[in-house]
Amino acid sequence: MALQQLTQTLLPAIEEELQRVVATCRQPGLEDMYAILAYHMGWQGQGAGPEARGKRIRPMLVLLTAQAAGGSWQTALPAAAAVELIHNFSLVHDDIQDQSPLRRGRPTVWTQWGVAQAINAGDALYTLAFLALRPLPQAISTERTLRACSVLAETCLLLTQGQYLDLAYEARGDLHVEAYWPMVSGKTSALLAACGALGALSAQAEEAVIDAYRRFGSLVGIAFQVLDDLLGIWGDAALTGKSAESDLLSGKKSLPVLYGLARNGPFAERWKQGGVTATEVSALAAQLEAEGGRAFTQDWARRYTGQALQALEEAQPQGEAGAALRELADLLLKRQA
Amino acid sequence: MALQQLTQTLLPAIEEELQRVVATCRQPGLEDMYAILAYHMGWQGQGAGPEARGKRIRPMLVLLTAQAAGGSWQTALPAAAAVELIHNFSLVHDDIQDQSPLRRGRPTVWTQWGVAQAINAGDALYTLAFLALRPLPQAISTERTLRACSVLAETCLLLTQGQYLDLAYEARGDLHVEAYWPMVSGKTSALLAACGALGALSAQAEEAVIDAYRRFGSLVGIAFQVLDDLLGIWGDAALTGKSAESDLLSGKKSLPVLYGLARNGPFAERWKQGGVTATEVSALAAQLEAEGGRAFTQDWARRYTGQALQALEEAQPQGEAGAALRELADLLLKRQA
């Protein structure tokens, strides 16, 4: 309820801030470069609109955190834009790396403008993330602004490290379950941790509060990813929907798969042969469940969800934004498989 | 003389600072990611060594500027590492974009580790550039550190804008000479301008001095590129050396070529047909010279060289480092075609 109401105010403000920042590129002779970025952000071109923009969960998290930590969400707009631009830079490069033809239902940048321009568009969005922080010193101290820059850069390093592992894992057959956590830390958790830290930092919160929101973001990120892996095999879409929705078909080395490989039972035997077909998906999911893969993954999802919610309570979120943050956490973490 | 002596001190210091920053990635489980970066930086793998590192001209420019502007070069080491890392990030991505198999005589990152990991390695070097600035507040004010971050981010935006134009120009047949300058501003001049600005900023120099060094860097960058274009057609290597050295063969839309196309004479006629062969190169260069392309390019090189040297004198560079800066400018700008 609080979340829905606040979203109506915050979402347009986020979009406006993002457009302000990306418009830095809108210069004479560079109209076509701006068009690439505006296409990816969901503002222009075929299929533009809210669906093409994604949910803007990360900037929402930044603004709600700032407000719940005793600041005002307005102050946190530059940081909110920065994390969303980092997220989008990584999507543009991810899509090239994974050779994905579609993103949010539309052709990806590299399929529309080629790999060379897509790499450059990602680099531009990355740069714009740092430029997004420029108004911050008008609202908070230069020391804190500098720290926000550091948080952003450190987060990007974790992202590239997670991405390195993700790409490297594709080629490896000898992975252990332990290999999962550092990859997820970088790929999903680092940017959400930054959302918490930057939101609280924008609110000029105390060190302990900043740290609690940072941990909240980090743990939400891990819990979200584990839950995503669960749904990727036992979710409705994976079991009964389009076959492409199942991680068993795409060959993704998700947490349940790594568990199954470590068990070295019938699931592992079939998986290692490769070439899983759509007709096998349901039986293979049942086999992995019988070997304990589903319970194992659920257990981890529950554990991280509990830790995330505990970190949020330690942060003592205030007011309507605090209630909205709790709702957002529920929304992200209570999806059912 | 001053340059040679200072280089012996500064070059090892630059290399040490770069290694310190890139070692941030050297973590358990990420040894192979570090290996990619260390390979590109010329420290590891087949062919590692001074030749594989490039000349480190940009960080040299930062350090000499800091010292010549009344500061100490040691203070400017973080900024020097930052610009060199930005330069190297752009090289890794450039090589993918241009599908170049070789860089400084060695296989490029993308040919060794694939496009996906090469994109990520570039992203990591980019991130490390911002992390390189972290020690700066120990030596200069947080305000100036923040400004250094801004200079870096603004420079990267110009780089991506220049790169966008460069990639876009490849496909266009209707380019005018005027199209050349914004592309060169981004591709070559922006980072050298940042070297001047960051060097002077590290030295806590006055605003007018920072601006003079910034202009010096910017103008050196343009002059250098124009001279490069001149040598790319009328230099010894282009005319008599390996045929691949001539821009007339690679089809590069350099300044003399754009001039020739605007003239719309015999040169333009032959160029537009495409497929220039090695045996034609010398005659085609002579034709472009007869149409005034060489004199036109020389004139611009001379003009920007003069302006660059004037900006340097306005900066009033001091002591041995000042003498070395003048030598470096001569070295870069007095190459003969």
Interface residues (C-beta under 8 A of the other chain):
Chain A: T24 C25 Q27 G29 L30 D32 M33 H93 I96 Q97 D98 V115 A116 Q117 I119 N120 G122 D123 A124 Y126 T127 L128 F130 L131 R134 P137 T142 E143 T145 L146 C149 S150 L152 A153 E154 C156 L157 L159 T160 Q161 Q163 Y164 L165 L167 A168 A179 P182
Chain B: T24 C25 Q27 G29 L30 D32 M33 H93 I96 Q97 D98 V115 A116 Q117 I119 N120 G122 D123 A124 Y126 T127 L128 F130 L131 R134 P137 T142 E143 T145 L146 C149 S150 L152 A153 E154 C156 L157 L159 T160 Q161 Q163 Y164 L165 L167 A168 A179 P182
